[in-house]
Amino acid sequence: MAWHGEPLVGFDLETTGTDPLEARIVTASIVGVHGGRVVRQRDWLADPGIRIPEQASAIHGISSERAAAEGRPVREVADEIAETLTGYWAQGVPVVAYNASFDLTLLSAELRRHGLPSLEERLGGAGIGPVVDPYTIDRAVDRYRRGKRTLEAVCAEYGVELTSAHQAAADALAAVRVAVAIAERHASVAALDPAELHERQIGWYRAWAEDFQSFLRRKGDPEAVVDPIWPLRELGAVPVPG
């Protein structure tokens, strides 16, 4: 059976901001899906240890006051998320995340910030994966489609229902369903095994980043830089605890 008919795990974070090296985890969800049905789910609410900007709260609905009162320490949350994800990877189960380089980089930055083992260390030094990123795949297989590539827009394109956008569990489940829908529409994607698909996405993401960087420079920003690394960016800017 092709990968999209096998067990998959959706992953999503809602956060304090848009820079994965600086933002902190607020909510998270990991959703196990098989045969289109949710078979397991785990959710977290974290106290990020900093104020949640109002613009972030307006998106995901979690205020600083609620996070402080009801959330668990972000160090514990990040550790549990990492253990859960690497547990699935150790079993060979693909993790599906929409715009995976954001979520995985942010999680990795939190692990480093709190002096916790990295994802790679938890896997015995092996690289992370397989990762399935519908955002990266959709841009590669339908490059010239007009319109936005937000999760909401791509759900509409592939006929996937998304009833609670920017709620971690809903976004994680929608990411899995979009990945399945892409594979069902594009036989070339379905034909790859998860390891091959992971490797293809590395190249697809790099090609997109280089093309977008060139576009920005042609449009008048000669210093524009678009990070070409997927699914986990360099963490050089994140301080290492003493």
N, C-alpha and C positions, 0 to 999 in steps of 0.2 A: 504493500500500500504506500502511496506517495506521502510525503511528510505532512501535508496539510490534513490528512485523515488520521494521523497519529496524535497522541497526547501533546498538547502545547500549553505553555504557561504565559499568561499576559502579565505585564509589569508596568506600573505607572507611579510616578511621584507628583504630588502637588507641593509647591515650594514657596520660598519667600521672594524669589526673584528670577531673573532670566539669565544670569551668568552662572554656569554650572560650577565654576571654581569658587564663587563667593556665596551663592544662595544656599539655603538650609532646607532640610526636609521638614514638611508640615504634616502631610498625609501620604500614605503609600498603600498600594494594594498589589497582591500577587494572586492571580486567578488561574486555577487549573481547568482546562477545557478539553473535552474528548467527545467526538461525535457531535459537536455543536452545543453540548451541554456543559454547564459549570459543574465540575465534580468536587472542587474544593476551593476555598477562598480564605485569604488571611489579610486583614486590614490593620493599619497602624495610624494613630494620631500622636504626633511628637510635639513636645515643647522644644522649639528650635534653639532656645537660649538667646534669641535676639527678638526685637520687635518685628512683627510681620507688617510690611508696608500696606497702607490702605488699598493701594491698587491691586496688590496680590490677594488680600482678603476679599475684595470685590469679585475676583475671578473664582476662587475656590470656596469662599464662604466661611473660612476659619479666621477668627480674630485672634489677636495676641492674648487677650484675656481668656478666651476659651482654651487656647493651646496651653497656656500656663496652668489653668485649673484642671483640665482633663487629660492633657497629653503626658506621655511618658518621656523621660530624658532622651534626647535625640541620640546620644551615644548608644543606649540600649536598642533603640529602634533601628539604627543603621546596622548594628551588629546582627540583629535578628534577620533583617532583610538580606544581608549578605550571606548569612548561613543558609537561608531558604533558597536563594537563587543558585548558589554554588552546589547545594544539594541536588537540585534538578539537573544542573549541568553534569554533575558526576554520574547521573543516571542516563545521560545522553538526551535529555528532554530539551528541546529548543525553547528559549525565552524570547517572547515577542514583545517589543516595545516600540511605540511610535516615536520617531526621532530618538532612537536609542542612544546616540552619542551624548545627548543632554542628560538623560536619566542615569545612565551608567557612569558618566563622568562625575556627575554631582554626588552620586552614592560613593564613588571612590574617593572623592575629595573629603566627604564626611568621615570616611574610615581613616584617612590620613590625619585629618584635623583632630581626631579623638584618639590617635595612637592605637588603632585597631588593625588587625591583619587585613591586607588587601584581598581583593577577589582572587588574584593569581596565587597568592600565598595559601589561601584556603583550598585551592585546587592543586596544591603540591608543586607550584611553579609553572603549571601549564597555562596556556592562554585561555581566556574566557570564551565561552560559546558552546554550542552554536547560538547565535543571535539572529532573529528575524525582525527586520525593521521595515514595515510596510511603507513608510515615508520614503526611504531610500529606494526600495524596489519599484514603487509606483513611478517615481521620477525617471527611473531607468527604462521601464518597459512602455511608458506612455509619455515620452519626453515632451512632446509638442502639444499636449492637451492644455487648453487655456484654462485660466481660473486659479483659485487658491489651492494650496496643498495642505491646509489645516486638516486636523482629524475630522472635524465636522464636514468639511467639503469633500474629503475623500470617502467618508462614509456615504454621503449622498451619491457620489459617483458609482459606488459599488453596491448600493442598495442595502446598506447596513444601518440598522436602527441605533441611534445614539440619543438616549432620552435625558441623560444628566451629564452633559459635557463638563469637563473640569472637576468631576468627582473621580477619584483615583480608580475605584472599582469599575465604574462605567467605562472609563477610558481604556483601562487594561483589557476588558472584555471586548470592546469595540476594536482594539488593535488586533486581537486574535481573529476576529471575524472578518476584518478587512484583509488580513494576510491570507486567509482561506479563500476569500472571494477573488483576490488577485491571482492566486494559483489556479482557481477554477477557470478564470478568463484567459490566462496565459499559460499554455501547456509547457512552454520552455522553462517557466519558473517551477511548475509542479514536477518537472522531470528531474530537477536537481535534488541530490540528497542534502540534508541540513548542513553538512560540512562544506559541500561545494557551494551552496547558496551563501553561506557565511563569507567564503572567500570572494565570491562574485560581488557581494555588497561592498567589500573593502575597495575594490576597483571602481565600482559604480559611484561610490561616494567621493572618491578622489577625483574622478573625471568631472562630476558635478561641481565640486569645490573649485577646481582649477578653471572651469568654464565661467563660474559665477565671479570669481576673482578677476578674471580678464574683463568681464562685462563691467564690473564696478570701476576698474581702472580706465576703461575706454570712456566711461561716463563722467570722468573728471576727478576720481579719487586715486591718484597714483600710488598711494601708500596702502591701499586696501589689501587686507590679508584675510583669506577664508581658510580656516583650519581644515586640512584634507584628511585627517585621521578619523577612522571609524573602526570599532564602536566605542573606543575609549581614548580620550584625548590625553595629552601629557599633563601631568599635575604639578609642573615645576613651580607654579605660583602659589601653591597651597603650602602653608607653613607646616613643618614637621614638629610635633611636640618635643620639648627639650628632653 
